[in-house]
Amino acid sequence: MANPFKNAQFVASFGTVEQLPPSTEPEVSFVGRSNVGKSSLINALLGRKALAKVSGKPGKTQTINFFEASGIHFVDLPGYGFAHRSKQERQRWADLISAYFESERSHNLVISLIDIRLDPQTLDARMIDYLKSAKLPFIVALTKADKLKSRTKQQASLTKLSNAFGLDPLACVVTSAEKKQGIDTLARYIERACFE
């Protein structure tokens, strides 16, 4: 499938929710742990190698970053759970994420990223519970699938994680930004959420 999202561009970064522009287009936001691969997945979706800045250091995204393509805003939220930052800084990111979700915006779809290789993590469980309780439309992207050696192992992890988080396995997409696995499926979810 050809990339459905055209003319992708960086819009702006915002350090507080008060700075955010009015919500005039459908919004798809990306949330997950600091080293889960958000920037890589956004780049794979938008067909651009370095639009969202990929860093070897977790915790690089400290602002809310807006990208635009095909009349959709793609919103990269700060990663959570990075231990090598001060408690204050981690709290600021958590406040920024919750303030974004609680503001009056066009929350068409939230993509919650979880590393497929890891056992269920408490912080991911909290995020899933938060998205459920806030009644936000969301799906889960299980990232870094190329690091597992076989589709059988990927499927076993999908089953384990979806059971642990109380999710319908069909609401979880196995992805690899590296191999472009699952990118078409995510794109279809996004198009449906924004335009149907």
Secondary structure, DSSP 8 states (H G I E B T S, - for coil): ------S-EEEEEESSGGG-----S-EEEEEEBTTS-HHHHHHHHHT-SSSS---SSTT---SEEEEEETTEEEEE---B--TTS-HHHHHHHHHHHHHHHHSSS-EEEEEEEEETTS---HHHHHHHHHHHHTT--EEEEEE-GGGSS-HHHHHHHHHHHHHHTT--GGGEEE-BTTTTBTHHHHHHHHHHHHH-
